[in-house]
Amino acid sequence: MVEPAEPIQKRRLLRMTVAHYRQPHVSEEDFHRWVTEQHAARGAKLHAKNGIEGYSIYFAPKSFRGMTAQLNAKRGNPWVVRDYDAQVEFLFRDMETFYKGASDPEFESLQAEEEPFISGIHAEISIGWIETYVSDGKVVNFREDGKPNHPAFEELNVPP
């Protein structure tokens, strides 16, 4: 007898991003130092313990945002240049994994220490799934006929 495939909610890789702005009185350098030397280490241990498959932080200081604005201007301003200071990325298979971590008392403690550094205003969140097409410099996840190996949109589009 053939085993039924796991539901898509257990197979696809979800990506949640949370974009943050630093508090106005905190310099970019102090913000980066606090995130990398204190916050991220505690967060990494906590998220790994609770089943998060990936946790990374993307930094976007003013110098990079300025360069991005210049690139955008050269292309005729087709894009909205986001102005947040950092974006946290979480990778996980299902919302139960996320909720497990979010209900951990250590997570609540971790969030409580953010206030002096992270503004509670204008934070942005997004959740979606990942389809990888280049990994380690190689094209991946395509069949011989050139079509992707990923499940069809109708299957992937089931809410988490």
C-alpha positions as CSV (number, residue, x, y, z in Angstrom):
1,M,0.0,0.0,0.0
2,V,1.3,3.4,-0.9
3,E,1.6,5.8,2.0
4,P,-0.3,9.1,1.4
5,A,1.9,12.1,0.9
6,E,2.3,14.5,3.8
7,P,-0.1,17.5,3.5
8,I,1.5,20.5,1.8
9,Q,1.4,22.3,5.2
10,K,4.2,19.9,6.3
11,R,6.2,19.9,3.0
12,R,6.5,23.4,1.8
13,L,9.0,25.8,3.3
14,L,7.4,29.0,4.7
15,R,9.2,32.3,5.0
16,M,8.1,34.9,7.5
17,T,9.8,38.2,7.5
18,V,9.4,41.0,10.0
19,A,10.9,44.4,9.1
20,H,11.9,46.6,12.0
21,Y,12.9,50.2,12.5
22,R,15.4,51.1,15.2
23,Q,14.5,53.6,17.8
24,P,15.4,57.1,16.7
25,H,17.9,57.7,19.5
26,V,19.9,54.5,18.6
27,S,22.7,54.8,16.1
28,E,22.9,52.3,13.2
29,E,26.2,51.1,14.7
30,D,24.8,50.6,18.2
31,F,21.7,48.9,16.7
32,H,23.8,46.5,14.7
33,R,26.1,45.8,17.7
34,W,23.1,45.1,20.0
35,V,21.4,42.8,17.4
36,T,24.5,40.8,16.5
37,E,26.2,40.6,19.9
38,Q,23.2,40.1,22.1
39,H,19.8,39.6,20.6
40,A,20.6,37.2,17.7
41,A,22.6,34.7,19.8
42,R,19.7,34.3,22.2
43,G,17.2,34.3,19.4
44,A,19.1,31.6,17.4
45,K,19.2,29.2,20.4
46,L,15.5,29.8,21.1
47,H,14.4,29.4,17.5
48,A,16.5,26.3,16.9
49,K,15.1,24.7,20.1
50,N,11.5,25.3,18.9
51,G,12.0,23.9,15.4
52,I,12.7,26.9,13.2
53,E,14.8,25.7,10.2
54,G,16.3,29.1,9.4
55,Y,16.8,32.4,11.2
56,S,18.7,35.3,9.7
57,I,18.8,39.0,9.9
58,Y,19.1,41.3,6.9
59,F,20.5,44.8,7.7
60,A,19.8,47.8,5.5
61,P,21.7,50.9,6.8
62,K,21.1,54.3,5.3
63,S,24.2,54.0,3.1
64,F,22.7,50.9,1.4
65,R,19.2,52.5,1.2
66,G,20.8,55.5,-0.5
67,M,22.6,53.4,-3.0
68,T,19.3,51.5,-3.7
69,A,17.5,54.8,-4.2
70,Q,20.2,55.7,-6.8
71,L,19.8,52.4,-8.6
72,N,16.0,52.9,-8.6
73,A,16.4,56.4,-10.0
74,K,18.7,55.1,-12.8
75,R,15.9,52.7,-13.7
76,G,13.2,55.3,-13.8
77,N,12.0,54.8,-10.2
78,P,9.9,51.6,-10.8
79,W,10.3,50.4,-7.2
80,V,9.4,51.5,-3.7
81,V,12.6,51.6,-1.8
82,R,11.9,50.2,1.7
83,D,13.4,52.2,4.5
84,Y,13.5,49.8,7.5
85,D,16.7,49.1,9.3
86,A,16.6,45.4,9.6
87,Q,14.4,42.5,8.5
88,V,14.3,39.2,10.4
89,E,13.7,36.0,8.4
90,F,12.3,32.8,9.8
91,L,12.0,29.6,7.8
92,F,9.7,26.8,9.0
93,R,7.3,24.2,7.7
94,D,4.1,24.9,9.5
95,M,2.4,27.5,11.7
96,E,2.4,25.1,14.6
97,T,6.2,25.4,14.7
98,F,6.0,29.2,14.7
99,Y,3.3,29.2,17.4
100,K,5.4,26.8,19.6
101,G,8.2,29.3,19.6
102,A,6.0,32.4,20.0
103,S,4.5,30.8,23.1
104,D,7.8,30.0,24.7
105,P,8.4,32.2,27.8
106,E,11.9,32.8,26.6
107,F,10.5,34.4,23.4
108,E,8.4,36.7,25.4
109,S,11.5,37.7,27.4
110,L,13.5,38.2,24.1
111,Q,10.8,40.5,22.8
112,A,10.7,42.5,26.0
113,E,14.3,43.4,25.7
114,E,13.7,44.9,22.2
115,E,12.0,48.1,23.2
116,P,15.1,50.3,23.9
117,F,16.4,49.4,20.4
118,I,13.5,48.5,18.1
119,S,10.6,50.9,17.4
120,G,7.2,49.4,17.8
121,I,5.9,51.6,15.1
122,H,5.7,50.6,11.4
123,A,6.9,47.0,11.8
124,E,6.0,45.0,8.7
125,I,5.3,41.3,8.4
126,S,4.9,38.9,5.5
127,I,4.4,35.1,5.2
128,G,4.7,33.1,2.1
129,W,6.4,30.0,0.7
130,I,9.8,29.6,-0.9
131,E,10.6,28.1,-4.3
132,T,14.3,27.9,-4.9
133,Y,15.7,28.0,-8.5
134,V,19.4,28.6,-7.9
135,S,21.3,27.2,-5.0
136,D,25.1,27.3,-4.4
137,G,25.4,28.8,-7.9
138,K,23.5,25.9,-9.6
139,V,20.1,25.8,-11.2
140,V,17.9,23.5,-9.2
141,N,14.3,22.2,-9.0
142,F,13.6,21.9,-12.7
143,R,12.6,18.7,-14.5
144,E,14.1,17.5,-17.8
145,D,11.2,19.3,-19.7
146,G,12.2,22.6,-18.1
147,K,9.2,22.8,-15.8
148,P,9.7,23.3,-12.1
149,N,9.6,20.4,-9.7
150,H,7.5,22.4,-7.2
151,P,3.9,21.4,-6.5
152,A,1.2,23.3,-8.5
153,F,0.0,26.7,-7.3
154,E,-3.4,25.2,-6.3
155,E,-1.7,22.9,-3.8
156,L,0.8,25.4,-2.5
157,N,-1.8,28.1,-2.1
158,V,-3.5,26.2,0.8
159,P,-3.3,28.6,3.8
160,P,-0.7,27.6,6.4
